[in-house]
Amino acid sequence: MRQEIIRLLPGLRRFAYSLTGSMPDADDLLQNTVERLLSRSRPDDADITRWAFRVCRNVWIDECRARKVRRDATEQPELSEGQVVDGERQVANEIEVSRVDDAMGRLPEDQRQIISLVAVQGLSYQAVAEILSVPKGTVMSRLARARVALSEALTPETTRTEK
C-alpha cells in the first residue's frame, strides 16, 4: 500500500493545493492525509485512488471546521488582547497570485473540488462522483458552472460581449 500511496503523492499534492490555495497549507494537508492513509486500513472494496482523494477531502473539511472554530474564538475581544502579529502570514497575504489561482479561489468550494479532480487530476466523472458522494449528474453540472465562471473571470473586460 505504501508504494501505491507514493505513486499518488503528486496528484494528491495538486488536489490539496486546489483546495487550500496555498502551497504551505497544501503540504500540511498532504502530510495529514498521508498520515491518515497509513494509520487506517483501506476498506476491502475501495479503489486506493478514490479512497485517498476522499480522505484528503475529508481532512480538509475537518481543517476548515477547526479553523472556523479558532477564528470565531479569536474574534472575541477578551481572547485577542495582547496577540502578536504573524509577520509571515501578513507578507503571504500581500503576495499577488496569478489570474488562474485568483479565479479558482473565487469559485465555490464544490466547483473548485470538481475542477481539480476532473481537469487537473484527470479523473472520470464517475470516479469524482464516488469521491465526493454525489450523483454523476451533479458532477457534470457543477463542472459546467465552474468552467463558465472560470472563462468569465479570465476573459479580459475589453473582449467581453454585452448580453
Backbone torsions as a table, in degrees:
resi	resn	phi	psi	omega
1	MET	NA	-35.3	-179.1
2	ARG	-59.6	-41.3	179.2
3	GLN	-64.1	-38.6	178.2
4	GLU	-65.0	-40.0	178.8
5	ILE	-66.1	-41.3	178.1
6	ILE	-59.9	-40.0	178.5
7	ARG	-63.7	-31.9	-177.7
8	LEU	-84.5	-12.7	-172.8
9	LEU	-54.1	-47.4	-179.3
10	PRO	-60.0	-43.3	179.0
11	GLY	-67.0	-40.8	177.6
12	LEU	-64.3	-36.8	179.7
13	ARG	-65.9	-42.9	177.7
14	ARG	-63.2	-41.1	179.1
15	PHE	-64.4	-43.4	178.5
16	ALA	-59.9	-41.0	178.7
17	TYR	-65.4	-38.5	-179.9
18	SER	-66.3	-29.6	177.9
19	LEU	-77.1	-41.3	-172.4
20	THR	-92.1	-32.9	-176.6
21	GLY	75.7	10.4	-177.3
22	SER	-144.8	129.7	-179.6
23	MET	-62.9	-43.7	177.9
24	PRO	-60.7	-42.3	178.2
25	ASP	-66.9	-37.3	178.7
26	ALA	-63.8	-42.5	178.4
27	ASP	-63.8	-40.0	176.3
28	ASP	-63.2	-44.1	179.3
29	LEU	-62.8	-42.3	178.5
30	LEU	-61.5	-45.0	179.6
31	GLN	-61.1	-46.0	179.6
32	ASN	-63.5	-36.3	178.6
33	THR	-65.5	-47.8	-179.5
34	VAL	-62.8	-41.1	176.7
35	GLU	-58.1	-43.9	-179.0
36	ARG	-68.1	-40.3	178.8
37	LEU	-61.0	-41.5	-177.6
38	LEU	-76.9	-25.4	-176.9
39	SER	-88.0	-11.8	-178.7
40	ARG	-120.5	151.1	177.4
41	SER	-85.7	140.6	-179.8
42	ARG	-71.0	137.5	175.0
43	PRO	-57.8	142.1	-174.8
44	ASP	-56.8	-37.9	-175.1
45	ASP	-94.6	7.7	-173.5
46	ALA	-92.1	136.7	170.4
47	ASP	-73.5	130.8	-173.9
48	ILE	-60.1	-38.9	-178.7
49	THR	-64.3	-51.2	-178.9
50	ARG	-62.8	-41.3	-179.6
51	TRP	-63.1	-44.0	-178.3
52	ALA	-63.7	-44.1	179.3
53	PHE	-66.7	-36.1	177.6
54	ARG	-65.8	-42.3	178.2
55	VAL	-61.5	-44.1	179.1
56	CYS	-58.7	-47.0	179.5
57	ARG	-60.9	-43.6	-179.3
58	ASN	-66.6	-38.1	176.7
59	VAL	-62.9	-40.8	178.9
60	TRP	-64.3	-42.4	177.9
61	ILE	-60.5	-43.7	177.3
62	ASP	-60.0	-42.2	180.0
63	GLU	-65.4	-41.3	178.5
64	CYS	-61.4	-42.3	178.8
65	ARG	-64.6	-42.3	179.7
66	ALA	-64.8	-40.7	178.6
67	ARG	-62.7	-39.8	179.6
68	LYS	-62.6	-43.0	178.9
69	VAL	-62.4	-44.8	179.3
70	ARG	-65.0	-42.0	-179.9
71	ARG	-63.3	-44.6	179.0
72	ASP	-61.2	-37.9	179.8
73	ALA	-69.1	-37.7	-178.3
74	THR	-76.3	-18.4	178.5
75	GLU	-79.3	-7.5	176.0
76	GLN	-78.1	123.3	-173.3
77	PRO	-55.3	-36.3	-177.8
78	GLU	-68.6	-19.5	179.3
79	LEU	-94.8	-18.1	-173.2
80	SER	-96.2	-5.9	-179.6
81	GLU	-66.7	132.6	175.2
82	GLY	79.7	12.9	179.7
83	GLN	-76.3	148.3	179.3
84	VAL	-89.2	138.7	178.0
85	VAL	-74.4	132.8	179.1
86	ASP	-87.0	102.2	-176.4
87	GLY	-62.9	-39.3	-179.8
88	GLU	-61.9	-42.9	179.5
89	ARG	-66.6	-39.3	179.9
90	GLN	-63.3	-42.9	178.1
91	VAL	-65.6	-43.6	-179.6
92	ALA	-60.6	-36.1	178.3
93	ASN	-68.9	-23.3	-177.9
94	GLU	-88.8	-11.4	-179.2
95	ILE	-73.9	131.4	-179.8
96	GLU	-75.9	134.7	178.7
97	VAL	-98.3	160.7	-179.1
98	SER	-69.3	163.8	-177.8
99	ARG	-61.6	-38.3	-177.9
100	VAL	-69.9	-43.0	177.4
101	ASP	-61.0	-40.4	179.2
102	ASP	-63.9	-45.6	179.7
103	ALA	-64.1	-41.5	177.6
104	MET	-63.1	-38.7	-179.2
105	GLY	-65.2	-25.5	179.7
106	ARG	-83.5	-11.9	177.9
107	LEU	-71.2	148.9	171.6
108	PRO	-61.3	150.8	-174.6
109	GLU	-56.4	-40.1	-178.7
110	ASP	-63.8	-36.7	177.9
111	GLN	-72.5	-39.3	-180.0
112	ARG	-63.4	-40.5	178.4
113	GLN	-62.1	-45.0	-176.8
114	ILE	-68.8	-42.9	176.6
115	ILE	-57.8	-42.9	-179.0
116	SER	-64.9	-45.5	-177.3
117	LEU	-69.8	-38.1	-177.8
118	VAL	-84.0	-54.4	-172.5
119	ALA	-79.8	-39.1	-176.6
120	VAL	-88.5	-47.2	-177.0
121	GLN	-84.5	-20.9	178.3
122	GLY	75.7	23.2	179.9
123	LEU	-79.0	154.2	178.4
124	SER	-73.2	160.6	177.5
125	TYR	-59.2	-39.6	-179.6
126	GLN	-64.0	-42.8	179.4
127	ALA	-63.6	-42.3	178.9
128	VAL	-64.1	-41.5	178.5
129	ALA	-58.7	-40.7	179.5
130	GLU	-70.1	-40.5	179.6
131	ILE	-62.0	-44.3	-174.8
132	LEU	-91.2	-3.9	-179.4
133	SER	57.7	47.9	176.3
134	VAL	-132.3	160.9	177.2
135	PRO	-66.2	154.1	180.0
136	LYS	-59.4	-37.8	178.4
137	GLY	-62.2	-34.8	177.2
138	THR	-66.1	-40.7	176.7
139	VAL	-58.8	-47.4	-177.4
140	MET	-63.6	-42.6	-178.7
141	SER	-71.2	-38.9	177.2
142	ARG	-65.9	-38.5	178.2
143	LEU	-63.9	-42.7	178.7
144	ALA	-62.0	-44.7	179.4
145	ARG	-64.8	-38.4	179.6
146	ALA	-65.7	-42.3	179.5
147	ARG	-63.3	-41.9	178.2
148	VAL	-63.5	-45.3	-179.6
149	ALA	-62.0	-42.5	178.3
150	LEU	-65.2	-42.9	179.5
151	SER	-60.0	-45.0	179.2
152	GLU	-65.8	-39.9	-178.7
153	ALA	-69.1	-29.8	-176.0
154	LEU	-94.6	-8.5	178.2
155	THR	-82.3	124.4	178.5
156	PRO	-60.6	144.3	-176.9
157	GLU	-58.9	-31.4	-177.6
158	THR	-69.7	-21.5	-179.1
159	THR	-103.0	-1.6	179.6
160	ARG	-73.9	144.4	176.7
161	THR	-98.8	144.0	179.0
162	GLU	-74.4	141.3	-179.5
163	LYS	-96.8	NA	NA
